[in-house]
Structures are given as structure tokens and as C-alpha cells.
Amino acid sequence: MPKTKFQEFIFTAVMVIVMVYFITLYNSVLNSGFSFNIFVHALFIIWPEVLVAFILQKFFVSGIVLKSFPYIVSNFNIEHPFFISVVRCVCTLLFMLPCMTLYVSVIHNGFHPGLLSVWAGNMLRNSIFVLFLQIFFAGPFVRFVFRTIYEK
């Protein structure tokens, strides 16, 4: 989709913002219940996480995924575009989810003896939501927005 470095930068930034916003909403609702204030509150508190996620994705995870992704696709003879997209999402999430969950666990709970259990619990709680969010909402939404902006 992105054809230039600038387009890649924009695509990554929009994807990170959408993912972090909805994961923050999800966790806020699980922790404190639903209210309409959560939508605005999440918009104000996501920016440190967005910055860390963007740096992690742009400078570390994307390189690992670009190297491992073709190997997985060719070894399992995956040819359908939807499944290729799913494999790429899963590869990205396998690296981003543990790193970002650890970061958020440390930021919100600090370093303490139970940090490992908090981190593992948060990873389990978020993993299915993040996968479905990426495959069925954030990925298609961001690609649609990106195509709308850059194909004209």
C-alpha cells in the first residue's frame, strides 16, 4: 500500500493511533466499566503509549516482520490476499503485544514482585481482542482511509 517512506510513516502513525486508542478503550471499560467519558479520556491519555508503539513498530518490529513474513507465507503456500494479510497481522502482533503490554504494565503498576503475573494476565486478556481488532476493524479501516487519501 504505501509507496514512499513518507506514506509508510503516515500509514504506521495512523495504524498505531487507531490500535492504541481502541485497546485503551477496551482496557478502560474492563477496569472501570462503561461510561461516555471514557471515549474522551482515552483520547487524552494515549499519547505516551502511541509514541512508544510507533517507535517500536517503525524501528524494530517492522524489520523483524519483513524478514520473517515471506518465509512463513512461502513455507505454508499462502496465496489468498486475506490470509496473507492475516499472517502479516499475526506476525506483527506476536512482537508488539508482549512489548506494549509489558510497557503499559510497568507504567500503570510500577516494578513490583507481581509484575510478571500482571503482564501475563494482561497479555491473555488483550490477545484475542487485539487480533480481532487488527484483522476486522483497524486494518481495513486504516487501509480504506489510506487509499482514500493517497489514490486520488
LINCOR-V996487 format. One record per pair of residues at least 24 apart in sequence whose ideal C-beta (glycine too) atoms are under 10 Angstrom apart, sorted by the first residue. I is the first residue (numbers start at 1). J is the second residue. If there is no record, write none. Layout:
[[I & J] [I & J]]
//
This chain:
[[1 & 142] [1 & 143] [1 & 146] [1 & 147] [1 & 150] [1 & 151] [2 & 146] [2 & 150] [3 & 150] [4 & 150] [7 & 146] [7 & 149] [7 & 150] [8 & 58] [8 & 62] [9 & 54] [9 & 58] [10 & 142] [10 & 145] [10 & 146] [10 & 149] [10 & 150] [11 & 142] [11 & 143] [11 & 145] [11 & 146] [11 & 149] [11 & 150] [12 & 53] [12 & 54] [12 & 57] [12 & 58] [12 & 62] [12 & 142] [13 & 50] [13 & 53] [13 & 54] [13 & 57] [13 & 58] [13 & 142] [14 & 138] [14 & 141] [14 & 142] [14 & 143] [14 & 145] [14 & 146] [14 & 149] [15 & 53] [15 & 54] [15 & 57] [15 & 92] [15 & 134] [15 & 138] [15 & 139] [15 & 141] [15 & 142] [15 & 143] [15 & 145] [15 & 146] [16 & 46] [16 & 49] [16 & 50] [16 & 51] [16 & 52] [16 & 53] [16 & 54] [16 & 55] [16 & 56] [16 & 57] [16 & 58] [16 & 96] [16 & 100] [16 & 138] [16 & 142] [17 & 43] [17 & 46] [17 & 47] [17 & 49] [17 & 50] [17 & 53] [17 & 54] [17 & 138] [17 & 142] [18 & 50] [18 & 133] [18 & 134] [18 & 137] [18 & 138] [18 & 139] [18 & 141] [18 & 142] [18 & 145] [19 & 46] [19 & 49] [19 & 50] [19 & 53] [19 & 57] [19 & 92] [19 & 93] [19 & 96] [19 & 100] [19 & 130] [19 & 133] [19 & 134] [19 & 137] [19 & 138] [19 & 139] [19 & 142] [20 & 45] [20 & 46] [20 & 47] [20 & 48] [20 & 49] [20 & 50] [20 & 51] [20 & 52] [20 & 53] [20 & 54] [20 & 100] [20 & 104] [20 & 138] [21 & 45] [21 & 46] [21 & 49] [21 & 50] [21 & 138] [22 & 46] [22 & 129] [22 & 130] [22 & 133] [22 & 134] [22 & 137] [22 & 138] [22 & 141] [23 & 49] [23 & 53] [23 & 97] [23 & 100] [23 & 101] [23 & 104] [23 & 126] [23 & 129] [23 & 130] [23 & 133] [23 & 134] [23 & 138] [24 & 49] [24 & 50] [24 & 104] [26 & 125] [26 & 126] [26 & 129] [26 & 130] [26 & 133] [27 & 104] [27 & 108] [27 & 122] [27 & 125] [27 & 126] [27 & 129] [30 & 122] [30 & 125] [30 & 126] [30 & 129] [31 & 108] [48 & 103] [48 & 104] [48 & 107] [49 & 100] [49 & 103] [49 & 104] [49 & 107] [52 & 99] [52 & 100] [52 & 103] [52 & 104] [52 & 107] [53 & 96] [53 & 99] [53 & 100] [53 & 103] [53 & 104] [56 & 95] [56 & 96] [56 & 99] [56 & 100] [56 & 103] [57 & 92] [57 & 95] [57 & 96] [57 & 99] [57 & 100] [60 & 95] [60 & 96] [60 & 99] [61 & 91] [61 & 92] [61 & 93] [61 & 94] [61 & 95] [61 & 96] [61 & 99] [61 & 100] [62 & 92] [62 & 95] [62 & 96] [64 & 91] [64 & 92] [64 & 94] [64 & 95] [65 & 89] [65 & 90] [65 & 91] [65 & 92] [65 & 93] [65 & 94] [65 & 95] [65 & 96] [66 & 91] [67 & 91] [68 & 94] [68 & 95] [82 & 135] [85 & 134] [85 & 135] [85 & 139] [85 & 140] [85 & 143] [86 & 131] [86 & 134] [86 & 135] [86 & 139] [88 & 134] [88 & 139] [89 & 130] [89 & 131] [89 & 133] [89 & 134] [89 & 135] [89 & 136] [89 & 138] [89 & 139] [90 & 131] [90 & 134] [90 & 135] [92 & 134] [92 & 139] [93 & 126] [93 & 127] [93 & 130] [93 & 131] [93 & 133] [93 & 134] [93 & 135] [94 & 127] [96 & 130] [96 & 134] [97 & 122] [97 & 123] [97 & 126] [97 & 127] [97 & 130] [97 & 131] [97 & 134] [98 & 123] [98 & 127] [100 & 126] [100 & 130] [101 & 125] [101 & 126] [101 & 127] [101 & 130]]
//
